[in-house]
Amino acid sequence: MSTGSLAGQVALITGAGRGIGREIAIGLAAEGMAVGLVGRTHETLTETLKECVRHGSRGVAVTADVTRPGSVREAVRVVERDLGPIDLLINNAGLVDRAEVPLWETDANQWWQVVETNLRGPYNLLRCVLPGMVSRRRGRIVNLSSGFALRPDGHYTAYATSKGALLQLSDNMADTLAQHDIVVLDISPGAVATDMTAGMPMFRDMKTWGSIPYMVAVTVDAARGRFDALHGRFIHAGRDNLEELVSRAEEIRASDARTLRLRPYKPDDPMA
């Protein structure tokens, strides 16, 4: 049941025309948040917008390619003009390797397209949205991540590399953002049924998928500030005990847990 807990706030969601992005946008709208919907396909964005408006939310749909800085600047301008300053940025737009093959068999253009969408896209959004958040000294960023960010995968090298780089980008920004009261989180939904995962051979025989509604609920909680104490950290919505993570947030930050770090190979490892 909607509580209107996010009324008066504005979110910008990329990849909002389908899949997780669409459901997150609708979930935020149901809580009273105004939603700026960004994606490459006008028709699917319009359908998402209709669903958001049915919840009484204000919204705007803007067609844009997140890999193009000019396109992103215009999208952010339109969202802020029509809805107001952005309180929450959801970097959801993403691509995956088209074929499950080793790097030397990949299509070079498609490989870079994945990296550009998954890494340059969030950078472009951050570059345009963060100045306003910094000047207002408030804001939250949720980067949609993946377990691929944490482990090597020889068959999805573009996706794994780009998600790992995005997690590292969040880590690199975290201390500076904290000085301006801005929170960044990387949240993985786990394996959920979307058009993208349906095309991945590794999930061909998948019977039990993660819950998209649960991921939406986690994102809504992030927008409310439930996970602010985990600023700069990785959250796996599909596996984590979120209550425990929150309760141990101080310990997690003090020990540099839930970040990408080299593991020392001996007590006096010079790279530790």
Secondary structure, DSSP 8 states (H G I E B T S, - for coil): ----TTTT-EEEEETTTSHHHHHHHHHHHHTT-EEEEEES-HHHHHHHHHHHHHTT--EEEEE--TT-HHHHHHHHHHHHHHH-S-SEEEE------SS---GGGS-HHHHHHHHIIIIIHHHHHHHHHHHHHHHHT-EEEEEE--GGGTS--TT-HHHHHHHHHHHHHHHHHHHHHHTTTEEEEEEE--SB--HHHHT-GGGTT--S-B-HHHHHHHHHHHHHTTTGGGTT-EEETTT--HHHHHHTHHHHHHTTTTS-----SSTT-TT-
